[in-house]
Amino acid sequence: MVKNIKYSHEFLHEFKRLKKKYRSLEKDFGRLLLSLVDNPLQGTALALQMRKIRLGITSKRKGTRGGARVIIRYKIENGELRFLYIYDKSEMENVSADFLKNILLETDS
C-alpha cells in the first residue's frame, strides 16, 4: 500500500519539459498515478526495487508502446513510491543501468 509519494528533481525537470511538448501528459500521468496507488508493483521489474512503466500519451497518438516510460521505486517496507525519471520513448530507447544508479544515488542523498 502506498503511503508516501515523492518525485526526484530529474523527474520533475523532464516532466515539465515533456508537458510543454504534449498537452495531455498531465492528465495521462494522473491516470497512471491513480493506477500505481492501487498497484505499485506493475510494469517491468528492474534492479534495486525499481520498475519501468509504460505511459501512453494521448496527444502523441501512438499508444503505450510509443509513449513515455516512467521509472519508479517502490519500497514495500515503508510504502514509499518515488518517481525517479520519465522519458519519451521516441527520444531515448532505453536507460542504462549506470544512469539509473546515478539517479538513485542523487535521490537517496
Secondary structure, 3 states (H helix, E strand, C coil): CCCEEEECHHHHHHHHHHHHHCCCHHHHHHHHHHHHHHCCCCCEECCCCEEEEEECCHHHCCCCCCCEEEEEEEECCCCEEEEEEEEECCCCCCCCHHHHHHHHHHHHC
